[in-house]
Amino acid sequence: MTDFGDTTWPVARKDHRCEWCGEAIPKGEKHAHYVGKWDGEFQDWRMHQECNEDADMNGEIQDGFMPYEHERPSPSHGAEPTT
């Protein structure tokens, strides 16, 4: 359960690793960045836009998930370009 937290949508200034699929989030790509406290533990992670949408649709962001154990979904039709 989330104690508190916030998700922002920055453009990466350096390469990061997606917490959902484990693939690289390259410099220049817009992505989800969450910082907060979950079940008493501090969290700071990043996801591709499409990975965040997939996790949110499945309710796994609210219920918790294991990092790097999911496949990266195809970008949503009509989603903003990532570069």
C-alpha positions in Angstrom: 0.0 0.0 0.0 1.3 3.5 -0.9 2.1 5.6 2.2 2.8 8.6 -0.1 4.4 9.2 -3.5 4.3 11.1 -6.8 4.9 10.2 -10.4 6.5 12.7 -12.7 7.1 12.5 -16.5 10.6 13.8 -17.1 12.8 13.4 -20.2 15.8 11.3 -19.3 19.1 13.3 -19.0 21.0 10.0 -18.9 20.3 6.3 -19.5 18.1 4.6 -16.9 16.7 1.1 -16.4 13.0 0.4 -16.6 11.8 -1.2 -13.3 9.0 -3.1 -15.2 10.9 -4.7 -18.1 14.5 -4.2 -17.3 15.3 -2.6 -20.6 17.1 0.7 -21.0 15.4 4.0 -21.0 17.7 6.0 -23.2 18.7 9.6 -22.8 16.1 11.9 -24.3 13.1 9.5 -23.7 10.1 10.7 -21.7 9.3 8.2 -19.0 7.5 7.7 -15.6 9.6 8.5 -12.5 8.0 7.5 -9.1 9.4 8.6 -5.8 7.6 7.7 -2.6 7.1 5.3 0.3 5.4 1.9 -0.2 4.6 -0.4 2.7 7.1 1.5 4.8 10.0 1.3 2.3 11.3 4.2 0.2 10.8 3.7 -3.6 12.5 5.5 -6.5 12.0 3.9 -9.9 11.5 4.7 -13.5 9.5 3.0 -16.3 8.9 3.4 -20.0 5.6 5.1 -20.8 4.1 1.9 -22.2 5.4 -0.2 -19.2 3.8 2.2 -16.8 0.5 2.1 -18.7 0.6 -1.7 -18.7 1.3 -1.9 -15.0 -1.4 0.6 -14.2 -4.0 -1.2 -16.4 -3.3 -4.5 -14.6 -3.4 -2.9 -11.2 0.1 -4.0 -10.4 1.4 -0.5 -9.5 -1.2 -0.4 -6.7 -0.8 -4.1 -5.7 3.0 -4.3 -6.0 5.2 -6.0 -8.6 8.5 -7.8 -8.9 11.1 -5.6 -10.8 12.3 -6.7 -14.3 9.9 -9.7 -14.5 7.6 -8.3 -17.3 8.0 -8.0 -21.1 8.0 -4.5 -22.5 4.6 -3.9 -24.3 4.3 -2.3 -27.6 3.8 1.5 -27.4 0.2 2.4 -27.3 -1.4 3.6 -30.5 -1.4 7.3 -30.5 1.0 7.7 -27.7 3.4 10.6 -27.6 6.7 10.0 -29.4 9.5 9.0 -27.0 12.2 11.1 -28.6 
